[in-house]
Amino acid sequence: PVPGPGAVLIGDRLYSGVLITLENCLLPEHTLRFTPSMSSGLDPDTETELRVTGCELIQAAGILLRLPQVAMATGQVLFQRFFYTKSFVKHSMEHVSMACVHLASKIEEAPRRIRDVINVFHRLRHLREKKKPVPLILDQEYVNLKNQIIKAERRVLKELGFCVHVKHPHKIIVMYLQVLECERNQHLVQTSWNYMNDSLRTDVFVRFQPESIACACIYLAARTLEIPLPNRPHWFLLFGATEEEIQEICLKILQLYTRKKVDLSDLESKIEKKKLAIEEAKAQAKGLVPEGVPSLDNTSGFSPIPKNESPKEVKGNKPSPLPVQAMKNAKRKTEGAKRTSSNSPVNGVQKGRESRSRSGSRDQSYSRSPSRSASPKHR
C-alpha cells in the first residue's frame, strides 16, 4: 500500500507517519449511534446517566482535591472519549473516573497522588450513601484498588492512542465576546462560562469543534439573559459555526437541567445484572457440545456434564454422575447373576432349600461358637 502523508524512511523501508490532531478526537456518526455499551446490552438512557454521573464525580473530586478547572475539564473529556471505545459493563465507571482524575492532573501540570484520589472518592461514596465518613484502611483491599486504578489509567492511554490533548473553549469564549464588544457584561461572560462547564457532562466534545461549542454557549447565555446579538447575518457564522450545530449543542445542554436525579446504586445494580447475564451466556456456551461432534450419551451411556446446565452449577449442586452410574451397573450385574443362579440346581438341591439349610447351620454354628473358641485343640 502507498504510505500516506508524513511517511518516514528508516533504512531501506518506508513507514507511514502518525498524525495527531484535534480532528482525530471527533468521532464519526456510526460510532456515536451504536456504542460498545449498547452492544453489551445496556440501554441508551442508562448509558447517558452513567456518563453524567461519572463526570459529576470527576467534578466533585476535583473540587475536593483543589484542582484547577482546566484539569477537571480534561478529566471529563477523557472519560467521555474512553467510554466510546469501551463498555460500561466491562469496565468500572468509578475506577475509570479515578484514573481520569489522576491522569488529567498530570496532563495539566497539577499532579495529585493516587492515595489522595482514592481517599476523595471514598469520602464521596460515604456522603452519597449518607453514611458517616470513616478513614480508609490501608489493607490489602486498598493495595488491590490502587493497582486497578493504575491499570485503568494505562488502559485509557492505550485506547486513546496517547492523544490526550484537549482544547478547551474557555479562552475562546472570552475572545469571541471581545469581538462582539460584550466582554464588559460580566453577567453574560459568567453565564456563558457556566454553560460551558455544564456541557462537559455531555458528549458534545466528541461531536463538535471547540469553536462551535463556544458559540453555542454564548448563544444560549444571550437568549437566557435576553441580550440581543447581531443576526443579519448571524454572528456565529463569522466563527465557522452553523445554525444546526448551535441548536443541537444547546439542546444537549438544556437536557441536563430536565433530567431526574438518579441513584448510583441503582445504576450499579443494572450493570451487575448485565455482567451476570454475560457470564451465564459464556458458561452455557462452554458447556454445549459443538455441532458435528458425537455426544457422550451415545458412546458411554452417560454424560459427565449435562448440556442444559452450567459446569459451575453441576459442581456445586449435584454429585458426580460417575460413581452413581458405576453403582447402577454393578447392581444390574448382581441381579442378573442371581436370576441365572436361582434357576440352576446346585448338587441336585434347589437354591432356595440350600439357602435355608445354610442359614440353619449358621444359626447352629453361632450357638456353638463359644465352645469351639474355648478348646482350640479339639478344633
N, C-alpha and C positions, 0 to 999 in steps of 0.2 A: 504493500500500500504506500501511496505517496504521503510523506510526512507533511503535517500542516505548518502554518507559520510559526516561527520561533524554533525550528529544528536545530539540533546541536550535533556537530560532527565530532565524535570521540574516536580517535584512531582511524580505522577504515570503516566504521559503522556509523550510520546516521540515526540519531534518536529524536523522537518528537519532543517538542518543548512543552512546558507546563504553564498554562495561562491562568492566573488567579486574578479575577476582577470581581467587583460587586455584582455584576450581572449574573455570575455563576450561582450566587446565593438565591436568586429569584427562581422559583420552581415552576415548571410547566403546569398547564391546566389539568392534564390527566393525572399527575401526581397529587395535586390538591384535591381532586374529585374522589379518588379511591386511595385511602391511606393504609399503611400496614396494620393499624389498629382495627380498621374495618375488615381486613382480611382475616383477622383473628376472631371475628365475631362480635366486636364491640360496636354498639350503635353510635351514630354521629353526635347525638346530644350528650351522651356520657363522655365521649372523647373531648367535646368542647368544654364541658365542665372540668375535666381533668386538666386541660390546658390552662384555663383561667385560674383554677386553684393552685396549680404549680407556680404560675407567675406571681400570684399573690403571696405565696410562701417565700419566693425569692425576694420580693419587695420588702416583706416584713423582716426577713432575716438580715437583709442589707441595712435596714434602719437600725436594728439592734447591734449589728457589727460596725456601725458608723462608717459604712462605705459611701463613697460619692455616688451621686445619682447616675452618672455615666456607667459605673461598674454594675449597678443593679439593672440598668437597661441592657447592657451587653449580656448579662446572665439570662435575662428573659428571652432575648432574641436567639441565643444559643439553644435554649430549652425548646423553643418552637421549631427551630431547624432540625434538632435531633429527632423529635418525635414525628417528623415527616419521613424519616428513614427507618425508624424502629417502632415497635408496637408497645403500647401501654400495658398490654397483657404480659409481655415477655420481659419488660424492664420496669423496675420500681420507679414510680413517679417521684417519691421523696428522695431516693438515693441520687437520681439524676439531678434533682433540684439542688441538692448539696454539692454535687460535682460541678454544676454550672456556676454556683456562687463562688466556689473555690477557684475555678478556672478564670472566671471574669475578674476576680480581684487581682489575679496575677497579670492578666492582659492589660488592665487599666492602671497598673503600677500602684496598687494599694493592697498588697498581699495580706492574707489572713491565714492563720494556722487551721489545719483540718480539725483540731480539737475544739477550737472556738466555734467553727461552723457546726459541729455536732452538738455542742452544748446549746447553741441558739435554737437549732431545730428541735432538740429535746425539750427545751422550755416552751417553744411554740406548741408542741403536741400536748403538753400538760395544760396549757392555757386553753387550747381548743377543746379538750375533753373536760374542762372545768375542774381540774384536779389541783391539789396543792403542789407547786413546783418543788422537786427534790433534786439534789445534786446527782450528776451522772457518775455511776460507779465505774472505776477503771478496772474492769474484769475482762475475761476472755471474750465476752459478747461485744464489749467496746472495741477490742482489737479486731474482731471479725468485721464489725461495721466500718471501721476505718479502712480496712483492706478493700471492702466492697466499694467505698467511695472512690478510692484510688483507681480501682478497675473501671468504675463508671466514668471517671474523668478521661482515662485513656480511650475508652470506647467512644466518648463524644468526639475526641480529637480525631480518631480513626474514621468515624462515619462522616465527619465534616471535611475530611481531607486536609486537616490543619489550616483550613481557611476560616479563621475565627475573627476576622476584622469586621467591625460593624460601623457603618456610617450613620451617625445619629442626626436627626433633623433639628436638634435644639438650636444650634447656631444658624441653621438655615431659616428658622422661623424669625429670629431677630433680624437677619439680613433682609428678608422679604418685607418685614414690617417697616424697615428703614426705607426701602424703595417706595413703599406705599405711603410714607410720611405719617405712619401711625405708631412709631416707636415710643412716643411720649405718653400714649394712652396705656398706663400701667395695667389697668383692668383688662384690656384686650390682650396685652402681652401675657399676663398671668393665666388668663383663661385658655389661650392657645397652648401655653406650656402644659397646663393640666390635662387638656385633651390629648396632647402628645404622650404624656406619661401613662394615661389610661389606655391608649392604643397599643401599648406594649403587651397587654394581656390578650390581644387578638393576634391573628396570623397575618396582619397587613404587611409586616416587614419581610415576609417571604413571598408576597404577591406584587408589591408595588415599589417603585423607587422612593428613596427618602425625600426627594423634592416634591413628589406628588402627595406624600403623607403630610409634609409641612404645609402645603397649600390647603389640604383638606382640614387640618386643624385650625388654620386661620379663618377659613370659610365658615366652619361650624361655630367658632367663637364669635365671629361678626354677626352671624344670624341669631345667635343666642342673645347677644347684647344689643341687637338692633342697630348696628353701626353700618352705615352704607359704605360700599366699596365700588370702585369703577366696574361697570358692567357693559360698556359699549366701546370696544369689545370687553369680554370678561378679563379681569386682571390676571387670573391664573394661567391663561393662555400664553402670557409673556414668559412664564417659568417652565413651560413644556408640559403642563398637566392638562388633562382633558376633563370634560364635564362628567363623563361616565365614571372615570376613576374617582373623582371628588365625591360623587353621590354614593358609590359603593363603600368607600372608606368611611364616610360619615355614617352610613347605615351600620357598618360593623361596630363603630364606636358607640352609637346610641343603643345598640342591642345589649351592651354591658349593663346599662342602667335599668333595663327591664327584666333582667334575669333574677330568679329567686335564689336566695342563699341556700346552698346545698351543704349537707353534712359529709365530711371527708370519709367517715367510717362507712357510710352507705356506698360511696364510690369504691372504696377498698373491698367491700363485700362483693360488689359486682365483678371486680377484677378477679377475686379469688374463685368465684363461680366459673368464670371463663377459663381460668387456669386448670381447675379440676376437670372441666369438660374436655379440654385439650389432652390432659394426661390420661383420662379414661379412654379417649379415642385412640391414643397411641398404644395403650396397653391392649385394647381389643385387637388392634391391627397386628401387634406382635403375636398374639395368641392364635390368630387364624392360620389355617393351613393354606399355603399358596395354591393357586389353580394349576392343574396338571400334575400334582404330586399325590400319590395314593395315600389315603388316610391310614392311621394306625389301627382303626377299628376292624378293617378287613383282613389284616395280617396277623395280629396278635390277640384279637378278641377284646381288647380294652384300649382306652385312650389315656395316656398319662395326665393330660390336661384337657378338660372339656373345652370345646370351641366357644361356647357361649358365655364363658366367664373369664375374668382376668386371672393371670397366673398368681398375682398377689393375693386375691381372694381365695384361691384354691389352697395356697399355703397356710393362710391364717384361719380358715373356717372349716375345711374338710380334711379328713385324714388322707394319706396317700393311698391310691387305689391298688398299688402293687401287692401289699400283704393281704388285703381283703380278697382280691381275685385269687391269690395263691391258696388261701384257706378254702375258698369255694371249690376250686379244682380238686384239692385233696379230699374234701368231703364227698364230692361226687365219686371219686375213685374208690373210697372205702365203702360207700353204699353199694356201688356196683359189685365189688368183691363179695360183700355179704350176701347179696342176692344170688350170685352164682354158687357160692359155697353152701348156702342153705338148701339148695335143690339137689346137691350131690351127696350120697351117703358116704360116711367115713367109717371103714372097717365093719361094714354091714349094719351100722346103727345110724339112725337119723340124727341130724344135728340137734334137734330140739331135745331128744332124750339124753344125748351125750352131754348137753349143756346142763340139764337138770341133775344128772348124776355127778358131774363135776362140781356143781355148786354144793351138792350134799356132801361130797367128800371134802370140799373146802371147809364146810362148817365143822365136820368132824376133826379135820386136821387142826383147825383153830382151837377146838376144845382140848386136844391132846398136846398142844404146843408147849405148855409148862413142863409136863413130864419129860418130853424129849430134850428140852433145854437143860433139865436138871441132870440127865445121865448122858453125857456125850459118848461114853464108851459103848453103851448099848446101841446108841445111834450108829 
